[in-house]
Amino acid sequence: LAKTTQPISMDSYEGQEVNITCSHNNIATNDYITWYQQFPSQGPRFIIQGYKTKVTNEVASLFIPADRKSSTLSLPRVSLSDTAVYYCLVGVLRNYGGSQGNLIFGKGTKLSVKP
Amino acid sequence: DVKVTQSSRYLVKRTGEKVFLECVQDMDHENMFWYRQDPGLGLRLIYFSYDVKMKEKGDIPEGYSVSREKKERFSLILESASTNQTSMYLCASSFGTGRQETQYFGPGTRLLVL
């Protein structure tokens, strides 16, 4: 069962690149890695998902090393509006063959972006 | 745009009361989820459902039950509310075609049990 560990909090300034790392030492072969963003009084919102190597979309990049025991969410040139809690999610809803998998959220990293 | 709505944003109940939390999604999603979110603990899965009348236990199902009579609606039931069930409850849904999919979350219900 994958257990995830993230830093509790991080500070940054506008315009900087922010990297948030999630450790998941016992990730299973089937597991995907997904990152969500949550603003106060809202539910989490999907940012990016990957399985291995690097994934990039319009808002972030996700770096996953070959051993997949960690992953790093990279936010380029953050702004004040990126202040939020970021969660990594490791697991899969269903395994190959259809058996129930496991979805494990990290405890979240509170990112504060200052002007 | 996917919309997941929850019946209440804030709820105050007394110990021993039966509590219903309702969730509705408008995108014909197969999967629906209930999580609770507590400071320092992140999100923990209570139950999920992959079809009408189907349910699977998550990590912390004790003290909760669920009901899915219609595809768009997933209810979380606290049969006899206790103070340790004071928490933020989040509902989510996903398409249901893959093994790991994007989940779309509602705004949450903050429940206080006195």
Contacts between the chains, C-beta under 8 A, distances in Angstrom:
chain1	res1	chain2	res2	distance
A	30	B	99	7.2
A	31	B	100	7.9
A	32	B	99	7.8
A	32	B	100	4.1
A	34	B	100	7.1
A	34	B	102	7.7
A	36	B	103	7.9
A	41	B	107	7.0
A	41	B	108	7.5
A	42	B	105	8.0
A	42	B	107	5.8
A	42	B	108	7.5
A	43	B	4	7.3
A	43	B	90	5.3
A	43	B	91	8.0
A	43	B	92	7.2
A	43	B	105	2.9
A	43	B	106	5.3
A	43	B	107	5.5
A	43	B	108	5.6
A	44	B	43	7.3
A	44	B	90	7.5
A	44	B	103	7.8
A	44	B	105	5.1
A	45	B	105	7.1
A	46	B	102	4.5
A	46	B	103	7.0
A	46	B	104	7.6
A	49	B	100	7.3
A	49	B	102	7.1
A	87	B	42	6.4
A	87	B	43	6.8
A	91	B	100	7.2
A	92	B	99	4.9
A	92	B	100	4.5
A	93	B	31	7.0
A	93	B	48	7.7
A	93	B	94	7.7
A	93	B	99	5.8
A	93	B	100	5.8
A	93	B	101	7.1
A	94	B	99	4.7
A	95	B	99	7.3
A	96	B	99	7.6
A	100	B	56	5.6
A	101	B	99	7.0
A	101	B	100	7.9
A	103	B	45	5.9
A	103	B	58	7.9
A	105	B	35	7.9
A	105	B	42	4.8
A	105	B	43	4.2
A	105	B	44	7.3
A	106	B	42	5.9
A	107	B	40	6.4
A	107	B	41	6.4
A	107	B	42	4.0
A	108	B	42	5.3
